[in-house]
């Protein structure tokens, strides 16, 4: 019995460690990948564009952490717009301050006006910026989010 308890505890530790390391990973992404239509038109997707140097971006991170905990079925993508040469800085930031339940990307290229328009024609280029979408329903929100506002945006694409 004691051996079984130890094995279960070890398995849980390994699983938690694997989940934590995956949650703290930062993947590269391109504008082409960001502008590709999603294959899944049923899942709600929340995409937030942020940077490590953007104070309102950092201040709204707890909103996404809370959403990830409360609604694991929602796909949350956080896309860093830090300079492509700052990938080590983005990874270090996410290792220190990151959380699970989200996919984190770092844009591999410098964002140009045409890229901004391709991602969301309503977007001025200011950050933080969040896109909430499901199927052909899409809402673009510029500025820092709070939980009630994000919940309202999600509700708008849910129905």
C-alpha positions as CSV (number, residue, x, y, z in Angstrom):
1,X,0.0,0.0,0.0
2,X,2.8,2.4,0.9
3,X,4.5,1.6,-2.4
4,X,1.3,2.4,-4.3
5,X,0.9,5.8,-2.5
6,X,4.5,6.7,-3.4
7,X,4.0,5.7,-7.0
8,X,0.8,7.7,-7.3
9,X,2.5,10.7,-5.7
10,X,5.5,10.5,-8.1
11,X,3.2,10.1,-11.1
12,X,1.3,13.2,-10.0
13,X,4.5,15.2,-9.6
14,X,5.8,14.2,-13.0
15,X,2.5,15.1,-14.6
16,X,2.3,18.5,-12.8
17,X,5.9,19.2,-13.8
18,X,5.2,18.4,-17.5
19,X,2.1,20.5,-17.5
20,X,3.9,23.4,-15.8
21,X,6.8,23.3,-18.3
22,X,4.4,23.2,-21.2
23,X,2.5,26.1,-19.8
24,X,5.7,28.1,-19.5
25,X,6.8,27.5,-23.1
26,X,6.9,30.4,-25.6
27,X,6.4,29.3,-29.2
28,X,7.4,31.4,-32.3
29,X,4.5,32.5,-34.6
30,X,4.2,34.4,-37.9
31,X,1.7,36.9,-39.1
32,X,0.7,34.3,-41.8
33,X,-0.2,31.9,-39.0
34,X,-2.1,34.6,-37.1
35,X,-4.2,35.5,-40.2
36,X,-5.1,31.9,-41.1
37,X,-8.8,31.1,-40.4
38,X,-9.2,28.7,-37.5
39,X,-10.1,25.2,-38.5
40,X,-12.3,24.9,-35.3
41,X,-15.3,27.1,-35.6
42,X,-17.0,25.9,-32.4
43,X,-14.4,26.8,-29.8
44,X,-14.2,30.3,-28.4
45,X,-10.7,31.8,-29.0
46,X,-9.3,34.7,-27.1
47,X,-6.2,36.3,-28.6
48,X,-4.4,38.9,-26.7
49,X,-1.5,41.0,-28.1
50,X,0.9,42.3,-25.5
51,X,4.5,43.1,-24.7
52,X,6.8,42.8,-21.7
53,X,7.4,46.5,-21.7
54,X,3.7,47.4,-21.8
55,X,2.4,48.2,-18.3
56,X,-1.3,47.9,-19.1
57,X,-0.6,44.6,-20.8
58,X,1.1,43.2,-17.7
59,X,-1.6,44.6,-15.4
60,X,-4.3,42.7,-17.4
61,X,-2.6,39.3,-17.3
62,X,-4.5,38.2,-14.1
63,X,-7.7,38.5,-16.2
64,X,-6.4,35.8,-18.6
65,X,-5.2,33.7,-15.7
66,X,-8.6,33.8,-14.1
67,X,-10.3,33.0,-17.4
68,X,-8.0,30.0,-18.0
69,X,-8.9,28.6,-14.5
70,X,-12.7,29.2,-14.9
71,X,-13.1,28.2,-18.5
72,X,-10.6,25.6,-19.7
73,X,-12.7,25.0,-22.9
74,X,-11.8,28.5,-24.1
75,X,-8.6,28.7,-26.2
76,X,-6.5,31.5,-24.9
77,X,-3.5,32.7,-27.0
78,X,-1.1,35.4,-25.7
79,X,1.0,36.9,-28.5
80,X,4.0,38.9,-27.5
81,X,4.9,41.8,-29.8
82,X,8.3,42.3,-28.3
83,X,11.1,42.8,-30.8
84,X,11.9,39.5,-32.6
85,X,15.5,39.8,-31.2
86,X,14.1,39.8,-27.7
87,X,12.9,36.2,-27.6
88,X,15.2,35.4,-24.6
89,X,13.6,38.3,-22.7
90,X,10.0,37.1,-23.5
91,X,10.9,33.5,-22.4
92,X,12.5,34.8,-19.2
93,X,9.5,36.9,-18.4
94,X,7.1,34.0,-19.0
95,X,9.2,31.7,-16.9
96,X,8.9,34.2,-14.0
97,X,5.3,35.4,-14.3
98,X,3.6,32.8,-16.6
99,X,0.7,30.6,-15.8
100,X,-1.1,27.5,-17.2
101,X,-4.1,27.1,-19.4
102,X,-2.8,29.4,-22.2
103,X,-0.7,29.2,-25.3
104,X,2.0,31.9,-25.5
105,X,3.6,33.0,-28.7
106,X,6.3,35.5,-29.7
107,X,5.9,37.1,-33.1
108,X,8.9,36.2,-35.2
109,X,8.8,39.4,-37.3
110,X,8.4,43.1,-36.8
111,X,4.8,44.1,-37.0
112,X,4.0,46.5,-40.0
113,X,0.9,48.5,-40.8
114,X,-0.2,45.9,-43.4
115,X,0.2,43.1,-40.8
116,X,-1.9,45.0,-38.3
117,X,-4.7,45.4,-40.9
118,X,-4.4,41.7,-41.9
119,X,-4.8,40.6,-38.2
120,X,-7.7,43.0,-37.5
121,X,-8.7,45.9,-39.8
122,X,-10.3,47.6,-36.7
123,X,-7.0,47.6,-34.8
124,X,-5.1,50.8,-34.6
125,X,-1.9,49.0,-33.6
126,X,-2.1,50.0,-29.9
127,X,-1.6,47.4,-27.2
128,X,-3.0,45.7,-25.3
129,X,-5.5,44.4,-27.9
130,X,-7.7,41.4,-27.6
131,X,-9.7,39.5,-30.2
132,X,-12.5,37.3,-29.1
133,X,-13.9,35.0,-31.8
134,X,-16.0,32.0,-32.5
135,X,-16.8,30.9,-36.0
136,X,-17.6,34.1,-38.0
137,X,-18.3,36.2,-34.9
138,X,-15.4,38.4,-34.0
139,X,-14.9,41.3,-31.6
140,X,-11.7,43.5,-31.4
141,X,-11.1,45.3,-28.1
142,X,-8.3,47.8,-27.7
143,X,-7.1,48.7,-24.3
144,X,-6.7,47.0,-20.9
145,X,-9.4,44.5,-20.1
146,X,-11.1,43.7,-16.8
147,X,-13.0,40.5,-16.0
148,X,-16.5,41.8,-16.6
149,X,-15.6,43.3,-19.9
150,X,-13.9,40.1,-21.1
151,X,-16.9,38.0,-20.0
152,X,-19.2,40.4,-21.9
153,X,-17.1,40.0,-25.0
154,X,-17.1,36.2,-24.7
155,X,-20.9,36.2,-24.2
156,X,-21.3,38.2,-27.4
157,X,-19.6,35.5,-29.5
158,X,-21.0,32.5,-27.5
159,X,-24.7,32.8,-28.6
